[in-house]
Amino acid sequence: MNRYPLWKYIIIAASILLGLLYTLPNFFGESPAVQISPLRAGAHTDTALLQRVEQTLKQQNIPYSGTILEATGIKIRFADTDTQIKAKDILSAEIDSNDYIVALNLLPNSPQWMRHISALPMYLGLDLRGGVHFMLQVDMDGALTKSLDRFSADLRSTLREKRIPSAGISRERSKVIIKFRDGQARERAIAEFKKAFEDLDFQPDNSAGEPRLVISIKPEALIGMQNSAVQRNITTLRNRVNELGVAEPIIQQAGADRVIVQLPGVQDTAKAKEILGRTATLEVRMVDEKGDIDAALRGAVPLGTELFTERGSGPILVKKQILLTGDRITDAQPGFDQDNQPAVHLTLDNNGSRIFKQLTRNNVGKRMAILLVEKNLTEVVTAPVIREEIGGGRVQISGKMSSIEARDVALLLRAGALAAPMEIVEERTVGPSLGAENITKGFNSTLYGFLGVAAFIMVYYSSIGVISTIALAINLLFLIGLLSILQATLTLPGMAGMALTVGMAIDANVLINERIRDEIRHGASPQAAIHAGYDRAWDAIIDTNLTTMLAGIGLMVFGSGPVKGFAVVLCLGILTTLFSAVTVSRAMVNLMYGNRKLTHVPIGSIKMLKKSSKKN
Amino acid sequence: MDFFRFENDIPFTRYRLFSFTLSIIITISSVYFLATKGLNLAVDFTGGTVMEISYQQPADLNKTRQVLADIGMPDAIVQNFGTSRDVMIRLPVKEEHAGGDLSETVIAALKADDPSVEMRRIEFVGPQVGDELLENGLLALLFVAMGIVAYLAFRFEWKFGVSCIIANLHDVLTILGCFSFFQWEFDLTVLAAVLAVLGYSVNESVVISDRIRENFRKLRKATTEHVINNAITETMSRTIITHGSTQLVVVSMFLFGGEALHNFALALTIGILFGIYSSIMIASPTLLLLGAKREDLVKIRKPKEEVVP
């Protein structure tokens, strides 16, 4: 009765083999490497680049132990971190930083053929490898305000174009309000607006004693705007992170309005935060020439204007209306103007070029201000007089700046502006030494826990206990293999989950073994006792594991970050337990005892019940 | 070896007056401590900054405090952490330092004072994130509790689900009570441990319920009380061995897992100990009080075929 069909043994053997195969890469360790990846669509990593890299390293006498050419980049392996850092410095000097990023990385040491069958080591979480984790929150109110400001500018120009008289346009929190002289003008405005602005909702209102129009953004459009704001911010962040030269950064959306940025191996958090948090946008506005600057300096800023300081010059009054923003910039490069002064050359997109052309044509002879908004600080970079119409979308900003400033401004503008302001709401930084310590600690607690349980079970249940222990070891093998196949991120709580799986998985075998002992006590024959033990324990095993699984799912759904890592391991551990504790251990028992005449079950000494006959 | 074997059934349910009294005392004092002392919530929930730094020599905490006071943070909590060279600094949420640039200021000041200082870990959590985590934690607790009741009601009968969850919540409350009384730090990993305990300690009740159902079929003439006591006694050795094994692993985590897993292991230890107690001394008598009887279980499913030896 204790025999498995051949196919069951084959399945079990195959899964153990697979488990071994996919667990193996975790034991090879990692070696220091330098990674060169393309930064722009135009840059390729090809054999030519690889040859250049190899040649450079040979010239400088830097030994390397291998190169990998992939579509996503070139990776060069080194013997130690000193050589790695030296090589990185040399290569970053050699390779154009506008086209490629050169970053430090770690490469698994597992052999090539393993990588071909995607047998890769688990991805280590930041708490195990060191690095920084940021959670950024997108300020949706800020995004809303920004787009409402843009809408009011567009509404105003529509009114002007259609020659509809109005008595003022203003923004009140999440609404734009336009005052009209009479109801008829309002009717005409609504008709015109409805044609041009699909995303807006128009509500006539007479409560203030004059005909007003209350304009708000439609809820569905609002959701779309929020989504696109987050998406655009992610793109911008990706550009900025690239400037940092980090290997394998993670930038992803978390929830409706949050973005997670993980930078493995980054130590200089100050630099990282500065680059991430920089928000530089460009605004083009007109200078208010008639305004009284002296009065403004005393606090009486004329309506519709703002007071700023012009770089290298004095205070300047600028109109509030934004004519063009940095969103329209497709490229920004540092350079020099005709007078050999440092300048930033901008390229505008189609729409931007059109707006800029129209703007310069209509305002010849007037002064235009170019403002740089960075970290909530606004500064007028330059305020030139428009001499002629400028077409073609090529604009040059040459204020009073140094060439270093020009380079920084160009970089910031190129990295793009954020669609909405962002704020760091969570930061977790782990030093590399602590990360390495955490790995050792997590590994040790699993190891010692396993040894303790194994020792006890083997002594207590003798031969069957040895089988239970092997099943437990196979369980751990399956778990690590599964985590590696899924390329799950291993964290310290994940390692705790692994240790806990060891402690909890043995429950299934204890249930079975105790059942077998029970059956023997009640006078069952050895083979029947084994059979009944496995059979009857199954109900209890499935019930206990499913309820624990329920808790695991609860943690997965509602938990975040490290807790989620724990939950994933816990749930996978339950699945492997169900298989290994029942099927694998039974296969071993069947193989060892199934074909034999047993005089007793080798499950340790058992106190027999005196009254056992009464029970049946 | 055969340690935990008992010749006769132990009349667990007979001690219910004692166990109920004890549990009511535990529950009331847990609630009392939670209400008066509250939990010592970590930055995960409250928001704020925690920094772990390490000096080359044993750290002079007063000097560190002075440095922090000089840069306008007299309210920083500075204490040793693990060894005498490791220092933990806690800073409350500061309005003027939104966005987590506080840690930079601190590191710069400490580096200026002693260049050998090494940053080991920084955690900054904004207040809005902390509130959310607490909310999600409570939701998870609710979800898991309801899930367990539903599952047990489906597999056994509603009385089993109810008695089990009463015992379980008792365990959770005990853990929270202990953390409140000793003012141990309650962080995200402890919350994970609490939920894991919720799932784990239900195992006990499930194994016993399973045996009760079987006994109802087998011992046809026995009273409910007898059936329950027999089920507990028969599963006793499994209970002790299983919990012993899990506890062994948890102790290993406590000893070798480092500071990060300390409180996690602590919470699990309390959960495991009280898990045994509550599933035997609370869940089973509650089942009796709720009036569980043979008909509840036996008529639902046809008895499984017995394997005749």
Interface residues (C-beta under 8 A of the other chain):
Chain A: D127 M135 Q137 T269 A270 K273 G277 E423 I424 V425 E426 E427 R428 T429 V430 G431 S433 L434 E437 N438 K441 G442 N444 S445 T446 Y448 G449 F450 G452 V453 F456 I457 V459 Y460 L492 P493 A496 A499 L500 V502 G503 M504 I506 D507 V510 L511 E514 R517 D518 E519 H522 G523 A524 S525 A528 A529 H531 A532 D535 R536 D539 A540 D543 T544 L546 T547 T548 M549 L550 A551 G552 I553 G554 L555 V557 F558 G559 S560 G561 P562 V563 F566 A567 L570 G604 S605 I606 K607 L609 K610 K611 K615
Chain B: M1 D2 R5 E7 E52 A98 G99 G100 D101 S103 E104 I107 E118 M119 R120 R121 I122 E123 F124 V125 G126 Q128 V129 L133 N136 G137 L139 A140 L141 F143 V144 G147 I148 Y151 L152 R155 L188 T189 L191 A192 L195 A196 L198 G199 Y200 V202 N203 V206 V207 D210 R211 E214 K218 E234 T235 S237 R238 I241 T242 G244 S245 T246 Q247 L248 V249 V250 V251 S252 M253 L255 F256 G257 G258 A260 L261 F264 L268 V307 P309
